[in-house]
Amino acid sequence: MEHAEETLKRLVAQRLKALDTNAFAVETAAGLPEDTIRAILRGLKKSGTTLNKAKAVCDALDIEFHLGPRRSPEPVGIVEIEGSGFARIPLHDAWLSAGPGVENGDVAIIDHLVFRQEWLRKIDVKPEAAAMARVSGDSMAPGIQSGDLVMIDTTRREVPVYKKNRLPTRLPIFAFMQDSEARVKRLERRPKEKILVLYSDNRDMPPELIAESDAHVLNILGQVVWSGHVWR
């Protein structure tokens, strides 16, 4: 079981990477004593990190600080806006790599996005089965850019079988775990060759082949059914 100090160190490092910043910049902006965050990353102090310092660092990095029994996920919830029903879809503090993969560890719900229920029904997605995360990397560009939000339908996990003359771009995109790393690719099963093919939309990225006997290392999280791009 991972020690609390190691968990904190891992979460802080992941959050700094997600925010594209460094420990010194956060310490300065949050008014933390010099070396507060860097000491956690080094993990050199035998005495460990006090709860007060851990709480201050978590607040500075917008990481939820919680002590106590594991809590149940917050329900999706339905809201009414101008007489129409909207569903609150949870956004998880997780990254799906469009490239080689990224480790997320334990992830928490950090926000919700609201979608019209009628639209969700049209794309055949049940609100309680939907989840959202962000994508990092450019191997699924131009369709999905680094930093884009994606919605995942966790009930759709069946990888399609190869069909002659079907273009890879017509294959569904899946979010999945591979060796504890979260990724996003187009997937296709080829039973005759006994392989699973992972396709990128970026033409510079060649397909990846996984032997059917090794396909069990992939844990399909669900199919990507929507993506949103933030213009910068």
C-alpha angles and dihedrals in degrees: 000000000000115000117241092244091054091047091052091047092051094047093048092050092048092048093049089051092048091050091046092230140107138244095254093053092050093046090052096045094046095042093240120159113269114276095014095126096029090056089056091050092050092046092203102131112101091201092059129215121311119235091244092055092044090051092049092050092047091050091050091051096039092243116150111247112208135164120185142050119344110274127224116248114267111260118252093242129195123242132190119228117179091338095309126112119241129184124219108226115198120241111211126211090242138114126216111206118224085196133042097333141271131230116232105172114195109356130203134202106258102173146348133237121207121229130179111257092220090058092048089053090051091057090041097242122143112217093227090055096050127096134171135215140156129260125226125196133035104252091106093049140156091031096042117027128199108276095025121138118237132193116218125203102212093197094064107078105133111117111217122243121241117275124192115253093009111136117229089236088066092060119100120256117238135195111218146159120244118182090341092309124115117231141167124215144135109266134204133175120220106190095179092056090036092230141119115222123212114201129196122203091219105093091215091065116080121217118269121227124210122186114243088237089059097043091099089078088072115085106193109218095184146284123297106238101169140016132192127203126209113209112222 
